[in-house]
Amino acid sequence: MDPDFHGRGIAFPVRLGPTGLDESAGPLRIQESIRVILETQHGERVMRPDFGCGLKRLLFAPNDESTAGLARYYVEEGLTRWEPRIDLVDVTVTNDPAGGALTIDISYHIRSTGAADRLVHPFSLERSS
């Protein structure tokens, strides 16, 4: 399959390659786009204030099952709305109270090929004193 079929663009995070800004394509491009959605808070993009997901709203939330449930909801909502190249299979969020973090495990299929893929995204919560 041609990697351009899934899109091509500047790599995320932005980095220099041998001839300038590095690019990504294929399934890697889709994973990078998912990370952009997860790491963008609503209102950060002036021309698209609804872009992203509400994950950063949880930054100071307690590390419990309720926060994990909200994180799952925000991720599902954001990816369903903003990443049309995938079909979500499952989003699992586990919390590590000792480590102050959530682990977000996203399983999906790439629509154009039906290939299964997975992305694990750590999300650190600020500890309150």
N, C-alpha and C positions, 0 to 999 in steps of 0.2 A: 504494500500500500504506500502510496506517495505521501511523505510526511506533510507536504503542503495542504493536503486534504483536511487536516485537522487545524490548520492555521499556522501562521508564521509571524514572529514579531520579536521585539526586544526581550531578551531574557529577564526573568525576575528571580532573584533580585538583579538589578542592573549591574553588569560587570563588563570589563573590557576583554575583547578577544584579540586575535592576532591582527585583525584589520579594522578595529574600531569597536563599537558596541557589539557585544555578543548577542546572537539570536538563538531562539529555540523554535522547534517545530515538532509535529507529531504528538504522540501521547504525552511527552514531556511538556509541551505547550499547554495542554489541557490541565495537567497538574499545577503548573505555574499559575494559570488563570484561577483555579480553585483557591490557591493560596492568596491571591490578590483579593478575591471576594471575602475570604475569611478574615483577612487583616485590614479590610477597609470598613470603617464605621460609617453609618448613615450620616450624611451631611459633609463628609470630607471632600467630596468632588463637587465643585461648584455647579457644573453643568448637568450633573446627575446626582442630585442630593439623596435619592433613594437607593443608590448603588451600594452594594456590600451586604453585610449582615450585622446584627446587633451584638455580636460577641463581646466587643469591648465594653459594653454596658455592664458586663459581669466582672470587670476587673477587680472591684473591691467587695464582691459578694462573698458570703461564707462558702467554704468548700464542702458542700453537702449535696445530697441527692436532688434537692430542689434546683440548685444552681446547675447541676449536670443536666437535668431535664430541660431547663431553659436554654442551655447551650445547644442541646440537640435540636430543639425547636428552631432556634435562630439559624443554625447551620443548614437544616433542611429547607427552611424558607428561602434563605439567600441563594443556595445552590439551585433550587428548583426555579427560581425566578431569573437568575443571571447566568447560568451555564447551560445553554441549550444543547450542547454536544454530548451530554451525559444523561443517563437514567440512574437515579439513586437506587441502590439496592438496600443499604442499611447505613445508619449513622449510630455509632455506639460511643457514649461518653462515660469514661470512668474517672473517678476522683481519687486523688491521693492526698488525704488530709495532712499527712506528715510532710509531704513534699510541696504542698501549696500549689498544686497544678491539676489541670484536667487533661486527659488524653482523649483526643477526638479521633475516632477511627471511622473513615468514610469508605464504603464499598460502593462501586458504581460500574456500569457498563458504558462503553463508548458507543453511541448510537450508530455511527457510520459503519462500524465493524462488528459490533456485538462483543468485543473483547472486554473481559472483566479486568478491573484495575482497583487499586486501593491506595489510599493516602492516609497517613497517620500524622496528625497535627497536634503538637503540644501547646497548651495554653496556660500560661502562668497566672496565678491569682496573687494579688498583693496581700500580704498578711497584715491583719490589723493588730495593733498592740494590745 
